[in-house]
């Protein structure tokens, strides 16, 4: 009875799997990364007893925009398609009498029945269709739980320090290599693979990669307060840091990286402002202006002092001014002196000589210059013909060392020399000295260039 049941099951299963299937996937939700393809079976369909995970030859798979389809045959990726439209699977190992050569498919069908009989009537194969969401997956929030080091460089004031910042925002990513994602991340899934299964790992790796990414941004001279305006550079820096883990291992890449808030600690903010203000006081005029403002504020405070009296307050101001080592008059004088020195240096700089522009055209032997036509505008002589190379006595024009017409060597007065050791060229290439004035190498036939 068991053999009869296996034979009937094998025959019935093969006949049921003769129908060509139509696979599709509804609109993928924003939290779904991979979903298994569905067979379309309506109320009028007769294909209701086919085996699961079997794709008959000639089946049609529909691919929509933002999707990538792969066919897995026996655990191995057999086909991939990322172009929207209709894909016909015509290399399946499951024959169908409704597609291809009828005679060959009938023979293959009987062979398939015999093969299934040895497995108790069940198909010894597994074929699946998976759809990957290749759209941009947005709305991934991040936030640094602890301060992240950031280097602040300000060449205007000579500032180069490390501070700690916190940043918050969102980033987006997408699947750019579905085969890598299937092989190393999702694998065979019975229904769907959602983002919440991998978002925690991605967020941890992203926050770890923020430190080297911020280092690259700071080397570009971008201040931490300007990070919201340089999100493209941040995304490129993060992709570069995460390329080995995300792109090369999982087939994922960051599309955009948004920064909604960047905040340094109050101590670091106060330190940066103080250093920048002190650097600005290197200008004597700015230092004097600041001192004048401080003295005015001190005078107002002394005048309103009811305890010791205004006289004692002004006396204290005078003693402080004498002990300070510099007053506003000295600072303004220093600033005026620096301006005068800069003006004198600018006046002493000799003006650069402007060379007249070279006249275009050709010069005649009569003295006429800048001729652009075929005849001289002064004397009417025709434009001389420019001959490249040297003229042989036979009348041929040559560029080599020997005439190709008569075989005569190039005249000595037409040979051009250049030192083959250091590259020195004489003013008149046809009349070199006996020895090179730069390296001392004698001029011989090896120094002839043309």
Buried (B, 14 or more C-beta within 10 A) or exposed (E): EEEEEBBEBBBBBBBBBBBBBBBBBEEBEEEBBBBBBBBEBEEEEEBEEBBEEBBBBBBBBBBBEBBBBBBBBEEEBBBBBEEEEEBEBEEBBBBBBEBBEEEEBEEBBEEBBEBBBEEEBEBEBBBBBBBBBBBEBBEBEBEBEEBBEBBBBBEEBEEEEEBBBBBBBBBBBBBBBBEBBBBEBBEEBEEBBBBEEBBEEBBEBBBEBBEBBBBBBBEEEBBBBEBBEBBEBBBBBBBBBBEEBBBEBBBBBBBBBBBEEBBBEEEBEEBBEEBEEEBEBEBBBBBBBBBBEEBEEBBEEBEEBEEEEEEEBBEBBEEEBEEEEEBBEEBBEBBEEEEEEEEEEEEEEEEEEEEEEEEEBBEBEEEBEEBEEEEBEEEEEEBEEEEEEBEBEEEBEBEEEEBEEEEEEBEEEBBBBBBBEEEBEBEEBEEBEEEBEEEEBEBEEEBBEB
